[in-house]
Amino acid sequence: LMDYIKGPDFPTGGIIDGHKGIRDAYLTGRGKIRVRGKVEVEELKSGKANIIIKEIPYQLNKAVLIEKIADLVKEKKINGISDLRDESDRDGI
């Protein structure tokens, strides 16, 4: 089956990390799949950079993601972020 269908296609995109979970799901009907988001880094003329989130794991709420990132910045677990906003529209992320 994996020769024809490489894995699930999620509506919000994302990158599947590894093949074991997919293989287990195809063989037994059960499997654990880790899905990661996809980002692009846009270099600005000012020397700063924008990190643009292009895809998020399926069933991850964007508002919750933004809130978690903001919390990590406040707790100083992530540094270098000066602005955080949701620029998505009805056409997607």
Biopython code that builds the backbone (N, CA, C, O; Angstrom):
import numpy as np
from Bio.PDB.StructureBuilder import StructureBuilder

atoms = [
    (1, "LEU", "N", (0.822, -1.196, 0.000)),
    (1, "LEU", "CA", (0.000, 0.000, 0.000)),
    (1, "LEU", "C", (0.868, 1.263, 0.000)),
    (1, "LEU", "O", (0.530, 2.254, -0.648)),
    (2, "MET", "N", (1.985, 1.220, 0.730)),
    (2, "MET", "CA", (2.849, 2.402, 0.806)),
    (2, "MET", "C", (3.498, 2.736, -0.529)),
    (2, "MET", "O", (3.976, 3.855, -0.714)),
    (3, "ASP", "N", (3.524, 1.790, -1.462)),
    (3, "ASP", "CA", (4.047, 2.097, -2.792)),
    (3, "ASP", "C", (3.112, 3.039, -3.544)),
    (3, "ASP", "O", (3.551, 3.788, -4.416)),
    (4, "TYR", "N", (1.830, 3.002, -3.210)),
    (4, "TYR", "CA", (0.841, 3.798, -3.921)),
    (4, "TYR", "C", (0.377, 5.020, -3.136)),
    (4, "TYR", "O", (0.167, 6.091, -3.706)),
    (5, "ILE", "N", (0.220, 4.855, -1.833)),
    (5, "ILE", "CA", (-0.221, 5.959, -0.975)),
    (5, "ILE", "C", (0.856, 6.162, 0.086)),
    (5, "ILE", "O", (0.978, 5.369, 1.020)),
    (6, "LYS", "N", (1.628, 7.221, -0.064)),
    (6, "LYS", "CA", (2.792, 7.451, 0.806)),
    (6, "LYS", "C", (2.405, 7.770, 2.241)),
    (6, "LYS", "O", (3.192, 7.540, 3.160)),
    (7, "GLY", "N", (1.224, 8.287, 2.441)),
    (7, "GLY", "CA", (0.776, 8.630, 3.787)),
    (7, "GLY", "C", (-0.432, 9.534, 3.708)),
    (7, "GLY", "O", (-0.885, 9.879, 2.617)),
    (8, "PRO", "N", (-0.956, 9.918, 4.851)),
    (8, "PRO", "CA", (-2.147, 10.766, 4.858)),
    (8, "PRO", "C", (-1.839, 12.167, 4.334)),
    (8, "PRO", "O", (-0.707, 12.643, 4.422)),
    (9, "ASP", "N", (-2.854, 12.810, 3.794)),
    (9, "ASP", "CA", (-2.758, 14.182, 3.314)),
    (9, "ASP", "C", (-3.641, 15.026, 4.223)),
    (9, "ASP", "O", (-4.865, 14.901, 4.192)),
    (10, "PHE", "N", (-3.029, 15.879, 5.026)),
    (10, "PHE", "CA", (-3.773, 16.664, 5.996)),
    (10, "PHE", "C", (-4.238, 17.980, 5.377)),
    (10, "PHE", "O", (-3.496, 18.575, 4.595)),
    (11, "PRO", "N", (-5.438, 18.451, 5.700)),
    (11, "PRO", "CA", (-5.964, 19.677, 5.097)),
    (11, "PRO", "C", (-5.151, 20.929, 5.435)),
    (11, "PRO", "O", (-5.152, 21.882, 4.656)),
    (12, "THR", "N", (-4.465, 20.949, 6.567)),
    (12, "THR", "CA", (-3.658, 22.119, 6.939)),
    (12, "THR", "C", (-2.188, 21.925, 6.596)),
    (12, "THR", "O", (-1.351, 22.748, 6.966)),
    (13, "GLY", "N", (-1.873, 20.853, 5.898)),
    (13, "GLY", "CA", (-0.490, 20.586, 5.517)),
    (13, "GLY", "C", (0.291, 19.957, 6.652)),
    (13, "GLY", "O", (-0.258, 19.218, 7.469)),
    (14, "GLY", "N", (1.569, 20.257, 6.693)),
    (14, "GLY", "CA", (2.442, 19.683, 7.706)),
    (14, "GLY", "C", (3.329, 18.608, 7.108)),
    (14, "GLY", "O", (3.068, 18.095, 6.020)),
    (15, "ILE", "N", (4.368, 18.282, 7.829)),
    (15, "ILE", "CA", (5.351, 17.299, 7.385)),
    (15, "ILE", "C", (5.326, 16.132, 8.361)),
    (15, "ILE", "O", (5.470, 16.325, 9.568)),
    (16, "ILE", "N", (5.147, 14.938, 7.846)),
    (16, "ILE", "CA", (5.146, 13.745, 8.693)),
    (16, "ILE", "C", (6.587, 13.397, 9.033)),
    (16, "ILE", "O", (7.436, 13.294, 8.148)),
    (17, "ASP", "N", (6.855, 13.215, 10.316)),
    (17, "ASP", "CA", (8.193, 12.916, 10.811)),
    (17, "ASP", "C", (8.349, 11.401, 10.926)),
    (17, "ASP", "O", (7.815, 10.792, 11.852)),
    (18, "GLY", "N", (9.070, 10.799, 10.000)),
    (18, "GLY", "CA", (9.307, 9.357, 10.025)),
    (18, "GLY", "C", (8.212, 8.563, 9.340)),
    (18, "GLY", "O", (7.155, 9.098, 9.004)),
    (19, "HIS", "N", (8.476, 7.281, 9.137)),
    (19, "HIS", "CA", (7.542, 6.412, 8.420)),
    (19, "HIS", "C", (6.976, 5.291, 9.283)),
    (19, "HIS", "O", (6.035, 4.615, 8.867)),
    (20, "LYS", "N", (7.529, 5.081, 10.475)),
    (20, "LYS", "CA", (7.101, 3.955, 11.293)),
    (20, "LYS", "C", (5.615, 4.032, 11.644)),
    (20, "LYS", "O", (4.909, 3.028, 11.559)),
    (21, "GLY", "N", (5.144, 5.196, 12.030)),
    (21, "GLY", "CA", (3.738, 5.347, 12.396)),
    (21, "GLY", "C", (2.804, 5.065, 11.236)),
    (21, "GLY", "O", (1.746, 4.460, 11.410)),
    (22, "ILE", "N", (3.199, 5.507, 10.051)),
    (22, "ILE", "CA", (2.381, 5.247, 8.859)),
    (22, "ILE", "C", (2.363, 3.756, 8.568)),
    (22, "ILE", "O", (1.313, 3.176, 8.293)),
    (23, "ARG", "N", (3.531, 3.149, 8.632)),
    (23, "ARG", "CA", (3.639, 1.704, 8.372)),
    (23, "ARG", "C", (2.787, 0.918, 9.374)),
    (23, "ARG", "O", (2.064, -0.003, 8.992)),
    (24, "ASP", "N", (2.876, 1.286, 10.655)),
    (24, "ASP", "CA", (2.065, 0.620, 11.682)),
    (24, "ASP", "C", (0.574, 0.783, 11.400)),
    (24, "ASP", "O", (-0.199, -0.165, 11.546)),
    (25, "ALA", "N", (0.173, 1.986, 10.995)),
    (25, "ALA", "CA", (-1.241, 2.235, 10.706)),
    (25, "ALA", "C", (-1.716, 1.388, 9.534)),
    (25, "ALA", "O", (-2.826, 0.858, 9.565)),
    (26, "TYR", "N", (-0.901, 1.257, 8.518)),
    (26, "TYR", "CA", (-1.280, 0.447, 7.358)),
    (26, "TYR", "C", (-1.331, -1.042, 7.705)),
    (26, "TYR", "O", (-2.186, -1.774, 7.207)),
    (27, "LEU", "N", (-0.410, -1.481, 8.562)),
    (27, "LEU", "CA", (-0.359, -2.907, 8.901)),
    (27, "LEU", "C", (-1.410, -3.325, 9.926)),
    (27, "LEU", "O", (-2.015, -4.390, 9.802)),
    (28, "THR", "N", (-1.626, -2.476, 10.945)),
    (28, "THR", "CA", (-2.487, -2.882, 12.060)),
    (28, "THR", "C", (-3.766, -2.053, 12.196)),
    (28, "THR", "O", (-4.670, -2.420, 12.948)),
    (29, "GLY", "N", (-3.838, -0.946, 11.474)),
    (29, "GLY", "CA", (-4.981, -0.052, 11.635)),
    (29, "GLY", "C", (-4.768, 0.979, 12.724)),
    (29, "GLY", "O", (-5.615, 1.847, 12.933)),
    (30, "ARG", "N", (-3.634, 0.892, 13.426)),
    (30, "ARG", "CA", (-3.293, 1.834, 14.492)),
    (30, "ARG", "C", (-1.851, 2.273, 14.306)),
    (30, "ARG", "O", (-0.987, 1.474, 13.946)),
    (31, "GLY", "N", (-1.607, 3.529, 14.551)),
    (31, "GLY", "CA", (-0.247, 4.038, 14.453)),
    (31, "GLY", "C", (-0.179, 5.457, 14.980)),
    (31, "GLY", "O", (-1.172, 6.185, 14.958)),
    (32, "LYS", "N", (0.975, 5.840, 15.448)),
    (32, "LYS", "CA", (1.184, 7.177, 15.988)),
    (32, "LYS", "C", (2.038, 7.946, 14.985)),
    (32, "LYS", "O", (3.127, 7.506, 14.617)),
    (33, "ILE", "N", (1.538, 9.088, 14.553)),
    (33, "ILE", "CA", (2.240, 9.886, 13.549)),
    (33, "ILE", "C", (2.544, 11.255, 14.140)),
    (33, "ILE", "O", (1.655, 11.921, 14.671)),
    (34, "ARG", "N", (3.801, 11.671, 14.047)),
    (34, "ARG", "CA", (4.193, 13.015, 14.482)),
    (34, "ARG", "C", (4.217, 13.905, 13.237)),
    (34, "ARG", "O", (4.860, 13.585, 12.237)),
    (35, "VAL", "N", (3.504, 15.025, 13.325)),
    (35, "VAL", "CA", (3.430, 15.959, 12.204)),
    (35, "VAL", "C", (4.025, 17.288, 12.649)),
    (35, "VAL", "O", (3.709, 17.797, 13.724)),
    (36, "ARG", "N", (4.886, 17.835, 11.812)),
    (36, "ARG", "CA", (5.532, 19.117, 12.107)),
    (36, "ARG", "C", (5.004, 20.187, 11.155)),
    (36, "ARG", "O", (4.527, 19.883, 10.062)),
    (37, "GLY", "N", (5.096, 21.427, 11.583)),
    (37, "GLY", "CA", (4.711, 22.542, 10.733)),
    (37, "GLY", "C", (5.795, 22.826, 9.705)),
    (37, "GLY", "O", (6.878, 22.242, 9.741)),
    (38, "LYS", "N", (5.487, 23.721, 8.803)),
    (38, "LYS", "CA", (6.437, 24.098, 7.758)),
    (38, "LYS", "C", (6.569, 25.622, 7.773)),
    (38, "LYS", "O", (5.565, 26.334, 7.777)),
    (39, "VAL", "N", (7.807, 26.119, 7.783)),
    (39, "VAL", "CA", (8.044, 27.561, 7.832)),
    (39, "VAL", "C", (8.968, 28.002, 6.707)),
    (39, "VAL", "O", (9.698, 27.201, 6.122)),
    (40, "GLU", "N", (8.915, 29.296, 6.424)),
    (40, "GLU", "CA", (9.866, 29.935, 5.515)),
    (40, "GLU", "C", (10.452, 31.130, 6.254)),
    (40, "GLU", "O", (9.765, 31.782, 7.041)),
    (41, "VAL", "N", (11.717, 31.411, 5.997)),
    (41, "VAL", "CA", (12.358, 32.579, 6.596)),
    (41, "VAL", "C", (12.539, 33.616, 5.494)),
    (41, "VAL", "O", (13.133, 33.340, 4.452)),
    (42, "GLU", "N", (12.018, 34.806, 5.743)),
    (42, "GLU", "CA", (12.065, 35.896, 4.773)),
    (42, "GLU", "C", (13.031, 36.954, 5.301)),
    (42, "GLU", "O", (12.747, 37.602, 6.309)),
    (43, "GLU", "N", (14.156, 37.132, 4.637)),
    (43, "GLU", "CA", (15.150, 38.126, 5.054)),
    (43, "GLU", "C", (14.685, 39.516, 4.629)),
    (43, "GLU", "O", (14.267, 39.714, 3.488)),
    (44, "LEU", "N", (14.758, 40.468, 5.540)),
    (44, "LEU", "CA", (14.339, 41.839, 5.259)),
    (44, "LEU", "C", (15.552, 42.727, 5.014)),
    (44, "LEU", "O", (16.664, 42.395, 5.425)),
    (45, "LYS", "N", (15.338, 43.852, 4.346)),
    (45, "LYS", "CA", (16.435, 44.784, 4.063)),
    (45, "LYS", "C", (17.026, 45.367, 5.340)),
    (45, "LYS", "O", (18.189, 45.769, 5.361)),
    (46, "SER", "N", (16.236, 45.412, 6.394)),
    (46, "SER", "CA", (16.694, 45.974, 7.670)),
    (46, "SER", "C", (17.675, 45.051, 8.394)),
    (46, "SER", "O", (18.256, 45.429, 9.412)),
    (47, "GLY", "N", (17.855, 43.844, 7.863)),
    (47, "GLY", "CA", (18.724, 42.877, 8.522)),
    (47, "GLY", "C", (17.957, 41.924, 9.420)),
    (47, "GLY", "O", (18.508, 40.930, 9.894)),
    (48, "LYS", "N", (16.702, 42.220, 9.652)),
    (48, "LYS", "CA", (15.851, 41.335, 10.445)),
    (48, "LYS", "C", (15.260, 40.267, 9.534)),
    (48, "LYS", "O", (15.444, 40.293, 8.317)),
    (49, "ALA", "N", (14.560, 39.344, 10.137)),
    (49, "ALA", "CA", (13.943, 38.269, 9.355)),
    (49, "ALA", "C", (12.522, 38.021, 9.848)),
    (49, "ALA", "O", (12.225, 38.165, 11.033)),
    (50, "ASN", "N", (11.665, 37.651, 8.929)),
    (50, "ASN", "CA", (10.314, 37.211, 9.265)),
    (50, "ASN", "C", (10.272, 35.698, 9.162)),
    (50, "ASN", "O", (10.757, 35.125, 8.187)),
    (51, "ILE", "N", (9.699, 35.056, 10.154)),
    (51, "ILE", "CA", (9.456, 33.617, 10.097)),
    (51, "ILE", "C", (7.987, 33.452, 9.746)),
    (51, "ILE", "O", (7.106, 33.847, 10.511)),
    (52, "ILE", "N", (7.733, 32.870, 8.596)),
    (52, "ILE", "CA", (6.365, 32.727, 8.107)),
    (52, "ILE", "C", (5.957, 31.264, 8.229)),
    (52, "ILE", "O", (6.567, 30.385, 7.619)),
    (53, "ILE", "N", (4.931, 31.017, 9.014)),
    (53, "ILE", "CA", (4.426, 29.652, 9.186)),
    (53, "ILE", "C", (3.491, 29.365, 8.027)),
    (53, "ILE", "O", (2.442, 29.995, 7.896)),
    (54, "LYS", "N", (3.872, 28.408, 7.185)),
    (54, "LYS", "CA", (3.111, 28.089, 5.980)),
    (54, "LYS", "C", (2.118, 26.950, 6.195)),
    (54, "LYS", "O", (1.043, 26.942, 5.596)),
    (55, "GLU", "N", (2.468, 26.004, 7.036)),
    (55, "GLU", "CA", (1.611, 24.851, 7.303)),
    (55, "GLU", "C", (1.714, 24.504, 8.785)),
    (55, "GLU", "O", (2.776, 24.642, 9.392)),
    (56, "ILE", "N", (0.601, 24.054, 9.360)),
    (56, "ILE", "CA", (0.607, 23.627, 10.759)),
    (56, "ILE", "C", (0.062, 22.209, 10.843)),
    (56, "ILE", "O", (-0.692, 21.783, 9.967)),
    (57, "PRO", "N", (0.432, 21.477, 11.882)),
    (57, "PRO", "CA", (-0.104, 20.120, 12.037)),
    (57, "PRO", "C", (-1.632, 20.126, 12.124)),
    (57, "PRO", "O", (-2.238, 21.059, 12.652)),
    (58, "TYR", "N", (-2.225, 19.081, 11.601)),
    (58, "TYR", "CA", (-3.675, 18.920, 11.595)),
    (58, "TYR", "C", (-4.224, 18.977, 13.018)),
    (58, "TYR", "O", (-3.642, 18.396, 13.934)),
    (59, "GLN", "N", (-5.315, 19.658, 13.197)),
    (59, "GLN", "CA", (-6.029, 19.842, 14.459)),
    (59, "GLN", "C", (-5.293, 20.732, 15.462)),
    (59, "GLN", "O", (-5.691, 20.800, 16.625)),
    (60, "LEU", "N", (-4.240, 21.406, 15.038)),
    (60, "LEU", "CA", (-3.586, 22.386, 15.903)),
    (60, "LEU", "C", (-4.299, 23.716, 15.706)),
    (60, "LEU", "O", (-4.439, 24.183, 14.576)),
    (61, "ASN", "N", (-4.742, 24.316, 16.774)),
    (61, "ASN", "CA", (-5.468, 25.573, 16.720)),
    (61, "ASN", "C", (-4.472, 26.720, 16.585)),
    (61, "ASN", "O", (-3.554, 26.841, 17.396)),
    (62, "LYS", "N", (-4.645, 27.565, 15.563)),
    (62, "LYS", "CA", (-3.721, 28.681, 15.342)),
    (62, "LYS", "C", (-3.660, 29.626, 16.528)),
    (62, "LYS", "O", (-2.578, 30.069, 16.912)),
    (63, "ALA", "N", (-4.806, 29.940, 17.111)),
    (63, "ALA", "CA", (-4.837, 30.868, 18.246)),
    (63, "ALA", "C", (-4.047, 30.306, 19.425)),
    (63, "ALA", "O", (-3.332, 31.043, 20.103)),
    (64, "VAL", "N", (-4.174, 29.016, 19.668)),
    (64, "VAL", "CA", (-3.431, 28.365, 20.753)),
    (64, "VAL", "C", (-1.934, 28.386, 20.446)),
    (64, "VAL", "O", (-1.125, 28.618, 21.345)),
    (65, "LEU", "N", (-1.558, 28.147, 19.194)),
    (65, "LEU", "CA", (-0.150, 28.188, 18.792)),
    (65, "LEU", "C", (0.437, 29.572, 19.046)),
    (65, "LEU", "O", (1.519, 29.691, 19.620)),
    (66, "ILE", "N", (-0.267, 30.611, 18.626)),
    (66, "ILE", "CA", (0.214, 31.979, 18.827)),
    (66, "ILE", "C", (0.340, 32.283, 20.319)),
    (66, "ILE", "O", (1.315, 32.900, 20.747)),
    (67, "GLU", "N", (-0.626, 31.858, 21.096)),
    (67, "GLU", "CA", (-0.591, 32.076, 22.548)),
    (67, "GLU", "C", (0.602, 31.360, 23.186)),
    (67, "GLU", "O", (1.266, 31.922, 24.057)),
    (68, "LYS", "N", (0.877, 30.132, 22.759)),
    (68, "LYS", "CA", (2.017, 29.383, 23.317)),
    (68, "LYS", "C", (3.337, 30.053, 22.962)),
    (68, "LYS", "O", (4.235, 30.146, 23.799)),
    (69, "ILE", "N", (3.457, 30.525, 21.710)),
    (69, "ILE", "CA", (4.684, 31.223, 21.309)),
    (69, "ILE", "C", (4.847, 32.486, 22.145)),
    (69, "ILE", "O", (5.945, 32.768, 22.624)),
    (70, "ALA", "N", (3.771, 33.250, 22.327)),
    (70, "ALA", "CA", (3.825, 34.477, 23.135)),
    (70, "ALA", "C", (4.239, 34.168, 24.573)),
    (70, "ALA", "O", (5.038, 34.900, 25.157)),
    (71, "ASP", "N", (3.708, 33.101, 25.141)),
    (71, "ASP", "CA", (4.086, 32.705, 26.502)),
    (71, "ASP", "C", (5.571, 32.362, 26.587)),
    (71, "ASP", "O", (6.241, 32.741, 27.548)),
    (72, "LEU", "N", (6.086, 31.653, 25.591)),
    (72, "LEU", "CA", (7.506, 31.290, 25.585)),
    (72, "LEU", "C", (8.392, 32.528, 25.479)),
    (72, "LEU", "O", (9.465, 32.578, 26.079)),
    (73, "VAL", "N", (7.946, 33.527, 24.717)),
    (73, "VAL", "CA", (8.696, 34.782, 24.613)),
    (73, "VAL", "C", (8.687, 35.504, 25.963)),
    (73, "VAL", "O", (9.727, 35.985, 26.414)),
    (74, "LYS", "N", (7.522, 35.582, 26.608)),
    (74, "LYS", "CA", (7.411, 36.251, 27.917)),
    (74, "LYS", "C", (8.273, 35.570, 28.971)),
    (74, "LYS", "O", (8.866, 36.235, 29.820)),
    (75, "GLU", "N", (8.341, 34.241, 28.915)),
    (75, "GLU", "CA", (9.137, 33.477, 29.876)),
    (75, "GLU", "C", (10.618, 33.457, 29.506)),
    (75, "GLU", "O", (11.429, 32.834, 30.192)),
    (76, "LYS", "N", (10.962, 34.143, 28.418)),
    (76, "LYS", "CA", (12.340, 34.233, 27.909)),
    (76, "LYS", "C", (12.928, 32.872, 27.540)),
    (76, "LYS", "O", (14.140, 32.670, 27.620)),
    (77, "LYS", "N", (12.064, 31.941, 27.137)),
    (77, "LYS", "CA", (12.525, 30.645, 26.644)),
    (77, "LYS", "C", (12.824, 30.727, 25.148)),
    (77, "LYS", "O", (13.552, 29.897, 24.602)),
    (78, "ILE", "N", (12.252, 31.739, 24.497)),
    (78, "ILE", "CA", (12.552, 32.061, 23.096)),
    (78, "ILE", "C", (12.913, 33.534, 23.077)),
    (78, "ILE", "O", (12.216, 34.351, 23.678)),
    (79, "ASN", "N", (13.996, 33.883, 22.392)),
    (79, "ASN", "CA", (14.326, 35.299, 22.280)),
    (79, "ASN", "C", (14.473, 35.684, 20.809)),
    (79, "ASN", "O", (14.592, 34.823, 19.938)),
    (80, "GLY", "N", (14.462, 36.968, 20.554)),
    (80, "GLY", "CA", (14.611, 37.470, 19.196)),
    (80, "GLY", "C", (13.295, 37.735, 18.488)),
    (80, "GLY", "O", (13.297, 38.186, 17.343)),
    (81, "ILE", "N", (12.172, 37.468, 19.138)),
    (81, "ILE", "CA", (10.871, 37.724, 18.518)),
    (81, "ILE", "C", (10.373, 39.075, 19.016)),
    (81, "ILE", "O", (10.180, 39.271, 20.216)),
    (82, "SER", "N", (10.165, 40.007, 18.085)),
    (82, "SER", "CA", (9.707, 41.342, 18.467)),
    (82, "SER", "C", (8.236, 41.568, 18.138)),
    (82, "SER", "O", (7.623, 42.496, 18.665)),
    (83, "ASP", "N", (7.662, 40.737, 17.277)),
    (83, "ASP", "CA", (6.263, 40.901, 16.893)),
    (83, "ASP", "C", (5.698, 39.541, 16.521)),
    (83, "ASP", "O", (6.399, 38.690, 15.975)),
    (84, "LEU", "N", (4.430, 39.351, 16.823)),
    (84, "LEU", "CA", (3.771, 38.074, 16.547)),
    (84, "LEU", "C", (2.346, 38.383, 16.132)),
    (84, "LEU", "O", (1.602, 39.012, 16.884)),
    (85, "ARG", "N", (1.956, 37.944, 14.934)),
    (85, "ARG", "CA", (0.592, 38.214, 14.476)),
    (85, "ARG", "C", (0.117, 37.141, 13.506)),
    (85, "ARG", "O", (0.914, 36.448, 12.873)),
    (86, "ASP", "N", (-1.193, 37.025, 13.408)),
    (86, "ASP", "CA", (-1.835, 36.071, 12.507)),
    (86, "ASP", "C", (-2.251, 36.827, 11.248)),
    (86, "ASP", "O", (-3.151, 37.666, 11.299)),
    (87, "GLU", "N", (-1.609, 36.539, 10.130)),
    (87, "GLU", "CA", (-1.934, 37.195, 8.866)),
    (87, "GLU", "C", (-2.689, 36.264, 7.926)),
    (87, "GLU", "O", (-2.804, 36.541, 6.732)),
    (88, "SER", "N", (-3.197, 35.174, 8.456)),
    (88, "SER", "CA", (-3.920, 34.234, 7.606)),
    (88, "SER", "C", (-5.291, 34.807, 7.257)),
    (88, "SER", "O", (-5.796, 35.716, 7.916)),
    (89, "ASP", "N", (-5.871, 34.250, 6.206)),
    (89, "ASP", "CA", (-7.208, 34.654, 5.800)),
    (89, "ASP", "C", (-8.028, 33.410, 5.484)),
    (89, "ASP", "O", (-7.604, 32.294, 5.785)),
    (90, "ARG", "N", (-9.173, 33.589, 4.891)),
    (90, "ARG", "CA", (-10.035, 32.432, 4.639)),
    (90, "ARG", "C", (-9.447, 31.460, 3.623)),
    (90, "ARG", "O", (-9.914, 30.327, 3.505)),
    (91, "ASP", "N", (-8.424, 31.898, 2.888)),
    (91, "ASP", "CA", (-7.764, 31.019, 1.921)),
    (91, "ASP", "C", (-6.693, 30.157, 2.564)),
    (91, "ASP", "O", (-6.107, 29.304, 1.899)),
    (92, "GLY", "N", (-6.432, 30.363, 3.824)),
    (92, "GLY", "CA", (-5.465, 29.521, 4.522)),
    (92, "GLY", "C", (-4.417, 30.309, 5.261)),
    (92, "GLY", "O", (-4.519, 31.519, 5.459)),
    (93, "ILE", "N", (-3.403, 29.568, 5.660)),
    (93, "ILE", "CA", (-2.315, 30.149, 6.443)),
    (93, "ILE", "C", (-1.459, 30.991, 5.535)),
    (93, "ILE", "O", (-0.476, 31.581, 5.984)),
]
sb = StructureBuilder()
sb.init_structure("model")
sb.init_model(0)
sb.init_chain("A")
sb.init_seg("    ")
for serial, (resi, resn, name, xyz) in enumerate(atoms, 1):
    if name == "N":
        sb.init_residue(resn, " ", resi, " ")
    sb.init_atom(name, np.array(xyz, "f"), 0.0, 1.0, " ", f" {name:<3s}", serial, name[0])
structure = sb.get_structure()
